[in-house]
Amino acid sequence: SCKVFYAKDPLKIVRAQGQYMFDEKGEKYLDCINNVAHVGHSHPYVIQAATKQMELLNTNSRFLHDNLVQYAQRLTATLPEKLSVCYFVNSGSEANDLALRLARQYRGHQDVITLE
């Protein structure tokens, strides 16, 4: 049920920079699917921040840490009062699952309509 995007002539991507990915032959491709729209691949600030964090602690949001609280406070300070709760998840799939569970709990309904 899980298919390779280019099954007939698969790409072997070996590196990326900015908005581009490069294959093993050096061919350049515009990356439109890997969540890089905000800062791109290999952004120096992101690498520096990630390295600093990984030197301290390399885990996801399942454990308590002051940085999570501080980030939530900074984020919610920019939003209206009704949006004062943060849920940290590890992927888009987890975010969708949580949103569905919250909606079901709030509305008391189990039915869902989805569009492909």
N, C-alpha and C positions, 0 to 999 in steps of 0.2 A: 504493500500500500504506500510505501515511501519511494518515490522515484527521483533519480538524478535529474537536475534541470536540463542537462544536455546529454541525454543518453546515447545519441547517435555519435557525437563527437565530444566527449566529456572534456571539461577544462580542468587543468591541474594548476590551481592558483598557488603561488609560492610566496608572494609578498604583496603589500599594499602601502600606498602613500596618498594622503589626502582623500580625494574622491575616487581614486583609481586602484584597480587590482592588476597584478601582472602574473602572467602564466609562466611556465617553465622555459618558454622560448623568448621571454621578454615582451610579448605582446601585451598592450595596455587595454584594459576594459573599464568602462565607467560603472561604478558600483551603485546600483539602484535598489538593492535589496537587503543590505547587511547593517541597517541601523546606523549609518555613518553620516546622515544628513546634517547633524548638529556641528560636529567638529572634524570629521574625516578620520581616516586611518593614520596612526602614528603621529598624532598631534603632540608636540613637545610638552605642553602644559598637562595634558591628560597622562602622558607617560610619567612625568615627574610626580604628579599627585598619586598615581597608582603605585609607583615604586615606593614613595614615602609611606603609604598605607600598608603595603605588603611587607615592608621592613618591620612594621609594628605588629600587624595582625592581618592574616589572610583568611577570612571566613565570609560567610554570607550573613543575612539579617536574622537568622534564627536565634542568635544569642544577643543578649543585651549589651549595649556599648554606648558610652556617652556621645559619640559622634552621631549615632542615629537620632538621639534626642535633640542634639544641637541642630542637626540638619532639618528635622521636622519643625522645630521652632522657627528657624530662619525661613523655611518654605511657607508655613502657615501664616507668618507675619505679613506676607505679600498677598494673602487671599482674604476674601470676605469671611466674617465670623462663622457662617454656616459651613465653610470648608476648613474646619479647624482640626480635623483628624487625618492622620497619615497611616497608610498601610504599606509596608515595604515588602516587596516580593522579589523573586529571583528571575522572573521571565515574563514575557507577554502572556504565555499560557497560564501562568499562576495568576496574573492580574485579571485575565478574563474569567477564570474560575472563581476568584474571589468576588468579582463584580456580580457574577450570576448568583452566587450564594447570598450576597448581601441583598440583592434585589428580591430574591425569593423570600428571604426572612422578613424584609420590610413590607412587601405586598401580601405575603401569605399565599401566593400562587406558585405553582410548579411549572406552568406552561411557558414555553419559549418559542419565539419566532426568529429564525435566522435567515439571512440572505447570502447566497453564494456569489 
